[in-house]
Amino acid sequence: MNIISYHELRKISPQKAREVVRKVFEANNRNVSKTAKILGIARATVRRAVYDCLEDKSRRPKNSPKKLKSEFEDIIVEEAKRTGFRYRRLSTYLQKKYGLVISENTIKSAKYHRRQNI
């Protein structure tokens, strides 16, 4: 008789793997630690399988970084070429001249992306 592990079963069918966890959990008087030890998984995995839904949740991040508008990228690149300023000086320069509060890292990123697209 072949015994299949939780992780192997999860690759085949996540719903079935969660059902197995729930059955073992109920058979062990709702003891999370004992269930985890029997199945060879973490207690957090047991809790997720028992208390969450059977279907997988989306892996998409809840927050995505916002992309800088292309008009601002154009301004950054133009002013960087015109003034020759690096990231820190350019950041303060843009704030004084245009009232734009843009971090140094965003300026680095914008300049890098523009070079890649040209």
C-alpha positions as CSV (number, residue, x, y, z in Angstrom):
1,M,0.0,0.0,0.0
2,N,1.4,3.4,-1.0
3,I,0.9,6.3,1.3
4,I,0.9,9.7,-0.3
5,S,2.2,12.7,1.6
6,Y,0.2,15.9,2.1
7,H,2.6,17.8,-0.2
8,E,2.3,15.2,-3.0
9,L,-1.5,15.3,-2.6
10,R,-1.5,19.1,-2.7
11,K,0.2,19.0,-6.1
12,I,-2.5,16.7,-7.4
13,S,-5.5,18.4,-5.8
14,P,-5.3,21.2,-3.3
15,Q,-9.0,20.7,-2.3
16,K,-8.5,17.0,-1.6
17,A,-5.4,17.9,0.5
18,R,-7.4,20.3,2.6
19,E,-10.2,17.8,3.0
20,V,-7.7,15.3,4.3
21,V,-6.3,17.8,6.8
22,R,-9.9,18.6,8.0
23,K,-10.7,14.9,8.5
24,V,-7.4,14.2,10.4
25,F,-8.1,17.4,12.4
26,E,-11.6,16.2,13.4
27,A,-10.4,12.7,14.2
28,N,-7.8,14.1,16.6
29,N,-10.3,16.1,18.7
30,R,-9.5,19.3,16.8
31,N,-5.9,19.3,18.0
32,V,-3.8,21.5,15.6
33,S,-0.4,20.4,16.8
34,K,-1.2,16.7,16.7
35,T,-2.7,17.0,13.2
36,A,0.4,18.8,12.0
37,K,2.7,16.2,13.5
38,I,0.7,13.3,11.9
39,L,0.7,14.9,8.4
40,G,4.2,16.3,8.7
41,I,3.1,19.9,8.0
42,A,3.3,23.2,9.8
43,R,0.6,24.2,12.3
44,A,-0.1,27.3,10.2
45,T,-0.8,25.0,7.2
46,V,-3.3,23.1,9.3
47,R,-5.0,26.3,10.4
48,R,-5.2,27.6,6.9
49,A,-6.6,24.3,5.6
50,V,-9.2,24.1,8.4
51,Y,-10.4,27.6,8.8
52,D,-10.1,29.0,5.3
53,C,-12.0,27.9,2.2
54,L,-11.1,24.8,0.2
55,E,-10.2,26.7,-2.9
56,D,-6.8,28.3,-3.4
57,K,-6.7,32.1,-2.9
58,S,-5.3,34.3,-5.6
59,R,-1.5,34.8,-5.4
60,R,-1.8,38.2,-6.8
61,P,-0.4,40.9,-4.5
62,K,-3.0,43.0,-2.7
63,N,-1.1,46.2,-3.5
64,S,0.8,46.8,-6.7
65,P,3.4,49.5,-7.0
66,K,2.1,52.4,-8.9
67,K,3.7,53.3,-12.2
68,L,4.9,56.8,-12.7
69,K,3.0,58.7,-15.5
70,S,5.0,59.0,-18.7
71,E,4.7,62.8,-18.6
72,F,6.7,62.8,-15.3
73,E,9.2,60.4,-16.7
74,D,9.7,62.7,-19.7
75,I,10.2,65.7,-17.3
76,I,12.7,63.7,-15.2
77,V,14.8,62.6,-18.2
78,E,14.7,66.0,-19.8
79,E,15.8,67.8,-16.6
80,A,18.4,65.2,-15.9
81,K,20.0,65.8,-19.3
82,R,19.7,69.5,-19.1
83,T,21.0,70.0,-15.6
84,G,23.3,67.0,-15.3
85,F,22.0,66.4,-11.8
86,R,22.0,63.0,-10.2
87,Y,19.1,61.5,-8.2
88,R,19.3,63.5,-5.0
89,R,19.9,66.9,-6.4
90,L,17.3,66.2,-9.2
91,S,14.7,65.3,-6.6
92,T,15.1,68.6,-4.8
93,Y,15.3,70.5,-8.1
94,L,12.0,69.0,-9.4
95,Q,10.4,69.9,-6.1
96,K,11.5,73.5,-6.2
97,K,10.8,74.1,-9.9
98,Y,7.7,72.0,-10.5
99,G,6.4,71.3,-7.0
100,L,6.8,67.5,-7.7
101,V,7.7,65.4,-4.7
102,I,9.4,62.4,-6.3
103,S,11.7,60.1,-4.4
104,E,15.3,59.5,-5.5
105,N,14.5,55.8,-6.0
106,T,11.6,56.7,-8.3
107,I,13.9,59.0,-10.3
108,K,16.5,56.2,-10.6
109,S,13.8,53.9,-11.8
110,A,12.4,56.3,-14.3
111,K,15.8,57.1,-15.8
112,Y,16.6,53.4,-16.0
113,H,13.3,52.5,-17.7
114,R,13.7,55.3,-20.2
115,R,17.2,54.0,-21.2
116,Q,15.7,50.5,-21.7
117,N,12.9,51.7,-23.9
118,I,15.1,53.9,-26.2
